[in-house]
């Protein structure tokens, strides 16, 4: 008989690439994970890992066994999320990952409503960029994620996940009230060629969206400051250091010295959505939180 815990350890090693990484995710020591792998090899009579320098690789039999393991884990998860759950009483733990502005604009209000109703569902929240959030849900490190797709930077969704649209979030260019563009009702990308910018870090999706504004014009934006926090962007715009491209979702009220101007041709917007594993489609916990997210989104970003 194959031990489920040992099989889960092998799947974790396959998904995360090493015994150490698997142990971090599972909350065990590397030694404990190694013991589970040895138990699995003894039970099956085949080697499932082989040394590769300082790391490990799954053998052919190990890869096949991990494939069976993923399917078995998925069926167990579906069983726990549906047949063994009370659809009228969401409860237990749900791990949610969301990008920072969604944490402020969507997740925070949802948690407030749940607290007001004394919900038995316990939610933990981690703020991460959508790419990392998707991988955490795909690998089983989280159950639900709030993500975004810029119209110019598509987000890849693995086959084992479901993606649902939630709302559309538009981004504006923020300029100091003394800036030459401050009186404009809208700007086009050609108006922004010679500006100095503050941006999210290189490689972040919002940074790539800023770069895409200038695609085809033979120029790249002059980025003077990189910072992941949009509150810093607003502050530096107020100080006259740079201009910024900042979404509306989760954006605090702008100070008097900062003006928001829509960008047209093309409009800068992102589609905000939710992702979860296909095995969790009927989960009362997922459906409950998704419903609350939709309610908040309709109020925060109507239309």
C-alpha positions as CSV (number, residue, x, y, z in Angstrom):
1,X,0.0,0.0,0.0
2,X,1.4,3.4,-1.0
3,X,1.4,6.0,1.7
4,X,-0.4,9.2,0.7
5,X,1.9,11.4,2.7
6,X,4.9,9.9,0.9
7,X,3.2,10.4,-2.5
8,X,2.5,14.0,-1.6
9,X,6.2,14.6,-0.8
10,X,7.2,13.3,-4.2
11,X,4.7,15.6,-5.9
12,X,6.0,18.5,-3.9
13,X,9.6,17.7,-5.0
14,X,8.5,17.5,-8.6
15,X,6.6,20.8,-8.5
16,X,9.2,22.8,-6.6
17,X,12.4,21.3,-8.0
18,X,14.2,20.1,-4.9
19,X,13.8,18.4,-1.5
20,X,14.6,21.7,0.3
21,X,12.1,23.7,-1.7
22,X,9.4,21.0,-1.1
23,X,10.2,21.0,2.6
24,X,9.6,24.8,2.8
25,X,6.2,24.5,1.2
26,X,5.1,21.4,3.2
27,X,6.3,22.9,6.5
28,X,8.6,19.9,7.2
29,X,12.4,19.6,7.5
30,X,14.4,18.5,4.4
31,X,15.2,15.3,6.4
32,X,11.6,14.5,6.9
33,X,10.8,14.9,3.2
34,X,13.8,12.7,2.3
35,X,12.4,10.0,4.7
36,X,9.0,10.2,3.0
37,X,10.7,9.7,-0.4
38,X,12.7,6.7,0.9
39,X,9.5,5.2,2.3
40,X,7.9,5.6,-1.1
41,X,10.8,3.9,-2.8
42,X,10.6,1.0,-0.3
43,X,6.8,0.7,-0.9
44,X,7.1,0.7,-4.7
45,X,10.4,-1.1,-5.1
46,X,11.7,1.6,-7.6
47,X,14.0,4.6,-7.3
48,X,12.1,7.8,-7.8
49,X,14.9,10.3,-7.4
50,X,18.5,10.5,-8.7
51,X,21.3,12.8,-7.9
52,X,22.1,15.7,-10.2
53,X,25.0,17.6,-8.8
54,X,23.9,19.1,-5.6
55,X,20.2,18.7,-6.5
56,X,17.9,15.8,-7.5
57,X,15.9,14.8,-10.6
58,X,12.9,12.5,-10.8
59,X,13.6,9.2,-12.5
60,X,11.3,8.0,-15.3
61,X,9.4,5.9,-12.8
62,X,9.4,8.9,-10.4
63,X,7.8,11.1,-13.0
64,X,5.1,8.6,-13.8
65,X,4.4,8.1,-10.1
66,X,4.2,11.9,-9.5
67,X,1.7,12.1,-12.4
68,X,-0.5,9.6,-10.7
69,X,0.1,11.4,-7.4
70,X,-1.1,14.8,-8.8
71,X,-4.3,13.1,-10.0
72,X,-4.9,11.4,-6.7
73,X,-4.2,14.6,-4.7
74,X,-6.7,16.5,-7.0
75,X,-9.4,13.9,-6.4
76,X,-8.8,14.0,-2.7
77,X,-9.0,17.8,-2.8
78,X,-12.2,17.7,-4.8
79,X,-13.7,15.3,-2.3
80,X,-12.8,17.5,0.7
81,X,-14.0,20.7,-1.0
82,X,-17.4,19.4,-2.1
83,X,-18.8,16.1,-0.7
84,X,-17.3,16.6,2.8
85,X,-18.1,20.4,3.0
86,X,-21.3,22.0,4.1
87,X,-22.4,24.3,1.2
88,X,-24.4,26.4,3.6
89,X,-21.5,27.0,6.1
90,X,-18.2,28.0,4.6
91,X,-15.5,27.2,7.2
92,X,-11.9,26.2,7.7
93,X,-8.8,27.9,6.2
94,X,-8.5,29.5,2.8
95,X,-5.2,30.9,1.6
96,X,-5.6,33.8,-0.8
97,X,-2.9,35.6,-2.8
98,X,-3.5,39.0,-4.4
99,X,-1.6,41.9,-5.9
100,X,-1.1,44.9,-3.6
101,X,-3.8,47.2,-4.9
102,X,-6.4,44.4,-4.9
103,X,-5.5,43.7,-1.3
104,X,-6.4,47.3,-0.4
105,X,-9.4,47.7,-2.8
106,X,-11.0,44.3,-2.8
107,X,-9.7,41.8,-0.3
108,X,-9.7,44.3,2.7
109,X,-13.4,45.1,2.2
110,X,-14.2,41.4,1.9
111,X,-12.4,40.6,5.1
112,X,-14.3,43.4,6.8
113,X,-17.7,42.0,5.7
114,X,-16.7,38.5,6.9
115,X,-15.7,39.9,10.3
116,X,-19.0,41.7,10.6
117,X,-20.9,38.5,10.0
118,X,-18.7,36.4,12.3
119,X,-17.8,34.1,9.4
120,X,-16.3,30.7,10.4
121,X,-14.0,30.9,7.3
122,X,-10.5,31.8,8.2
123,X,-8.6,33.6,5.4
124,X,-4.9,34.3,5.2
125,X,-3.6,36.8,2.7
126,X,-0.3,37.1,0.9
127,X,0.5,40.1,-1.4
128,X,2.3,39.0,-4.6
129,X,2.6,39.8,-8.3
130,X,0.1,37.9,-10.4
131,X,2.6,35.6,-12.0
132,X,3.8,34.3,-8.5
133,X,0.2,34.2,-7.3
134,X,-0.8,31.9,-10.2
135,X,2.0,29.5,-9.5
136,X,1.1,29.4,-5.8
137,X,-2.4,28.3,-6.6
138,X,-1.3,25.9,-9.4
139,X,1.1,24.2,-7.0
140,X,-1.3,24.0,-4.1
141,X,0.3,26.6,-1.9
142,X,-2.9,28.7,-2.0
143,X,-6.5,28.1,-2.9
144,X,-7.5,31.4,-4.5
145,X,-5.7,34.3,-6.2
146,X,-6.8,37.7,-7.4
147,X,-4.8,38.6,-10.5
148,X,-4.7,41.1,-13.3
149,X,-4.1,41.0,-17.1
150,X,-3.0,44.3,-18.7
151,X,-4.4,44.7,-22.2
152,X,-0.7,44.7,-23.4
153,X,0.8,42.1,-21.1
154,X,-1.1,38.7,-21.1
155,X,-1.0,36.5,-18.0
156,X,-0.5,32.7,-18.7
157,X,-2.9,30.5,-16.8
158,X,-1.9,26.8,-16.3
159,X,-4.3,24.1,-17.5
160,X,-5.2,23.0,-14.0
161,X,-6.6,26.4,-13.1
162,X,-9.9,28.2,-13.7
163,X,-9.9,31.9,-14.5
164,X,-12.9,34.1,-14.0
165,X,-13.2,37.8,-14.9
166,X,-14.0,40.1,-12.0
167,X,-13.8,43.7,-13.2
168,X,-11.9,46.2,-15.3
169,X,-9.4,48.6,-13.7
170,X,-8.2,51.6,-15.6
171,X,-4.9,53.3,-15.1
172,X,-4.2,57.1,-15.3
173,X,-1.1,59.1,-15.7
174,X,-0.4,61.1,-12.5
175,X,1.3,64.4,-12.8
176,X,2.0,67.3,-10.5
177,X,-0.6,70.1,-10.6
178,X,2.0,72.5,-12.0
179,X,2.9,70.1,-14.9
180,X,2.3,71.3,-18.4
181,X,-0.2,68.4,-19.0
182,X,-2.2,68.9,-15.8
183,X,-5.0,70.8,-17.5
184,X,-5.5,68.1,-20.2
185,X,-8.6,66.0,-20.1
186,X,-6.7,63.1,-21.7
187,X,-3.3,62.3,-23.1
188,X,-1.9,60.0,-25.8
189,X,1.4,58.1,-25.6
190,X,3.1,60.7,-27.9
191,X,2.5,63.3,-25.3
192,X,4.5,61.3,-22.8
193,X,7.7,60.6,-24.7
194,X,10.0,63.1,-23.0
195,X,8.7,62.7,-19.4
196,X,10.6,61.3,-16.4
197,X,8.9,58.4,-14.7
198,X,8.6,56.4,-11.5
199,X,7.8,52.8,-12.1
200,X,7.3,49.4,-10.4
201,X,10.5,47.3,-10.5
202,X,11.8,46.0,-13.8
203,X,10.1,42.8,-14.7
204,X,6.9,43.5,-12.8
205,X,3.7,43.3,-14.8
206,X,2.9,47.0,-14.2
207,X,6.4,48.0,-15.4
208,X,5.9,46.0,-18.5
209,X,2.6,47.7,-19.1
210,X,4.4,51.1,-18.9
211,X,7.0,49.9,-21.4
212,X,4.3,48.7,-23.8
213,X,2.8,52.2,-24.0
214,X,5.8,53.2,-26.1
215,X,6.1,50.0,-28.2
216,X,6.4,50.8,-31.8
217,X,7.6,54.4,-31.2
218,X,11.3,53.6,-31.1
219,X,11.6,55.0,-27.6
220,X,11.5,53.7,-24.0
221,X,10.3,55.7,-21.0
222,X,12.9,57.5,-19.0
223,X,12.5,55.8,-15.6
224,X,14.3,57.6,-12.8
225,X,12.9,55.7,-9.8
226,X,11.8,52.1,-9.3
227,X,9.5,51.3,-6.4
228,X,6.9,48.6,-5.9
229,X,4.5,50.8,-3.8
230,X,2.1,53.0,-5.6
231,X,1.8,55.2,-2.6
232,X,5.5,56.2,-3.2
233,X,4.6,56.9,-6.8
234,X,1.9,59.4,-5.7
235,X,4.3,61.0,-3.2
236,X,7.0,61.5,-5.8
237,X,4.5,62.9,-8.3
238,X,3.4,65.4,-5.6
239,X,7.1,66.3,-5.0
240,X,7.6,67.0,-8.7
241,X,10.2,64.2,-9.1
242,X,8.4,62.2,-11.9
243,X,5.1,61.2,-13.4
244,X,3.5,57.8,-12.9
245,X,1.1,55.3,-14.4
246,X,-1.2,54.2,-11.5
247,X,-4.3,52.1,-11.6
248,X,-7.5,53.3,-9.9
249,X,-8.2,50.1,-7.9
250,X,-7.1,50.6,-4.3
251,X,-5.7,54.0,-5.1
252,X,-6.2,56.4,-2.1
253,X,-7.6,59.9,-2.6
254,X,-5.0,62.0,-4.4
255,X,-3.4,65.0,-2.6
256,X,-4.2,68.4,-4.0
257,X,-0.9,68.6,-5.8
258,X,-1.5,65.5,-7.9
259,X,-3.7,65.3,-11.0
260,X,-4.9,62.1,-12.7
261,X,-5.2,62.1,-16.5
262,X,-6.7,59.2,-18.6
263,X,-4.5,57.8,-21.3
264,X,-6.2,57.2,-24.7
265,X,-5.3,55.5,-27.9
266,X,-4.7,53.1,-26.4
267,X,-6.6,53.2,-23.1
268,X,-4.4,51.7,-20.3
269,X,-6.5,49.1,-18.5
270,X,-6.2,45.8,-16.9
271,X,-8.7,43.0,-16.4
272,X,-8.9,41.8,-12.8
273,X,-9.8,38.2,-12.3
274,X,-9.7,35.3,-9.9
275,X,-8.0,31.9,-10.3
276,X,-8.4,28.6,-8.5
277,X,-7.8,25.0,-9.2
278,X,-10.4,23.1,-11.2
279,X,-10.7,20.6,-8.4
280,X,-12.0,23.5,-6.2
281,X,-14.8,24.6,-8.6
282,X,-17.7,23.6,-6.4
283,X,-16.0,24.4,-3.1
284,X,-18.3,26.4,-0.8
285,X,-15.4,28.4,0.5
286,X,-14.3,29.4,-3.0
287,X,-17.8,30.3,-4.1
288,X,-18.5,32.3,-0.9
289,X,-15.3,34.4,-1.2
290,X,-15.8,34.9,-5.0
291,X,-19.3,36.2,-4.4
292,X,-18.1,38.7,-1.9
293,X,-15.3,39.8,-4.2
294,X,-17.8,40.4,-7.0
295,X,-20.0,42.5,-4.7
296,X,-17.1,44.7,-3.6
297,X,-15.8,45.0,-7.2
298,X,-19.2,46.2,-8.4
299,X,-19.1,48.9,-5.8
300,X,-15.5,49.9,-6.1
301,X,-15.3,49.8,-9.9
302,X,-18.9,50.0,-11.3
303,X,-19.1,49.1,-14.9
